[in-house]
Amino acid sequence: MNEYFKTIFSANYDDVITQIEYISQTACAYCVLRFLNVQSISHFTKNTDELQNDFISVTKKFTICNFCVSCHNILPALSNIKFREKLSTYILTSGFEYNQYLLNVTIPPYYLLNDAIYKHQLIQMNYKVYTQSEDKYIKRKENFEDTSFKKIMLSVIPIKKAAKFILGPYLSKSLDVPVHYLSYFRCEITLKSTQQIKWTQQQLSQLPKSLRRIRSKEIRQGAEADIGLDAEVSRIISKDGYNINILKQMCQPPEVEPVIDFQFNIDRDPVYITGRYLKLQRGIAQTGDEKQESDEDQDIQSLPYAMNTILEPIFRKYVDFDKFVFHAAGREDIDVRMLGNGRPFIAELQQAKNACRLDWIKISIEIDQELGKQNFIRIYNQQLAIYEKFKDKLMVALYSGGQEKQKKYRAVCCANKIIDNIHIENLNLVQKTPIRVLHRRSLMNRAKTIFKIATTAQKGNFFTIDILASAGAYIKEFVHGDFGRTFPNLRDFIGADVEILQLDVMGVEMVWPPADVPQWIETIGDPDEKYE
């Protein structure tokens, strides 16, 4: 270590030695590294005794401090081999599969202020210089300008970053996987401390009302008083021109050694299974939240389940996950079948433990066959694809496709007279919000396009109609006119009253799954970003 300091701090080596001697009187060996801004991970990976011996080899005046006033002995506790083994065992026995990981550490905001105040004191004292002739420390001339804590803290390694330096290399070796800053698999360590910030009533009154409500609610439920105020602490530290006395009042030293509680948690990004579903029977809702919305629905027998309630238990046969969320590119009414090439969907599996290493080509076939036993729902072409990340890109592709692409429909209709076959192309509509959905949709005019219409006469006054329309068009209203709220409409074209008896969606024209969204992320991260 001595050679390291001579190399790194060659210009002011003597000053650094003085700083080490001074800081060690009140702080642990890891905090000495932090306040010297030593970015070498290899020093942090050493246990407390090894690191202290290294400092003693640099200067005999290094003090072994039993209680660190800066980190409150958090970092020495993290370096303990029993703690490391406990954390490693927690991850290894969690049941999750992973080929990379990310370590997140959350500390109470008290320690952000505590570090800032400690650093301020060091700068104010300017690391008092030891004079051998007088055998005491004398104060240098102050050369300190009032500036923001943010600038001051740039030269201090935060506690949570130091924690990653301490634990990261051990975990990478123990788990036998690399660290990646974009990893979908995260181990979270949350530190709870009995030492908290003393907020003044004036400061609390200046918080946004929404934050005050959230804070009050969570405190009533047993949360710490610092809850939700991390951003406020960061704002205080970052602003120019601070009042050190107020900060000292907020961040008072502990009267007794604080109790530190370490909590572990595993957080995994959801897994996204994409495909197209076919709904072969009427009366099946998409999510179970739909209600009867039109006269046509009243004669349809609703089944006691929906798309999501049918698919979820089948996916659970293959994947261990916490929550199932179903997304689709638009939706058909409960009395409408989904045929043709099916409707694009995403099955979001939250906290999925074992999805990525499964054979989804085989599973796609098995799921479709399982669904086929009921003959209600099928998977189009027996094809499912898995994505381990990139939710935003997937959702944009799904919802934009559902709103912007063309859709094919086929309907069975009945008029009050026999009609001839008609063919119409490129018909522009203005649709006022239909009466049947007015209770849940804004009243507005929507411009839609019917690209093609072709009617085929059937027996008597019955006929079928094939429609190619822009996404989002209300087809039922286009057929019967909705009391003139959709114009033009089929009723006006044929000059007769017409009712739609049955409606099927025959296809949703969009590329799915999206070709421009990668299914996986790279497994090796940038070494320089490993433990940031």
Buried (B, 14 or more C-beta within 10 A) or exposed (E): BEEBBEEBBEEEBEBBBBBBBBBBEBBBBBBBBBBBEBEEBEBBBBBBEEBBBBBBEBBEBBBEBEEBBBBBBBBBBBBEEEBBEEBBEBBEEBEBBBBBBBBBBBBBBBBBBBBBBBBBEBBEBBBBEBEEEEEEBEEEEEEEEEEBBBEBBEEBBBBBBBBBBBBBBBBBEBBEBBBBEEBBBBBBBBBBBBBBBEBEEEBBEEBEEEBBEBBEEBBEEEEBBBBBBBEBBBEBBEEEEBEBEEBBEBBBEBEEEBEBEBEEEBEBBBBBBBBBBBBBEBBBBBBBEBEBBBEBBEEBEBBEBBBBBBBBEBBEEBBBBEEBBBBBBBBBBBBBBBBBBBBBBBBBBEBBBBBBEBEBEEBBBBBBEBBBEEEBBBBBEBBBBBBBBBBEBBBEBBBBBBEEBBBBBBBBBBBEEEBEEBEBEEBEBEBBBBEBEEEEEEEEEBEBEBBBBBBEBEEEBBBBBBBBBBBBBBBBBBBBBBEEBBEBBBBEBBEBEBBBEBBBBBBBBBEBBBEEBEBEBEEEBEEEEBBE
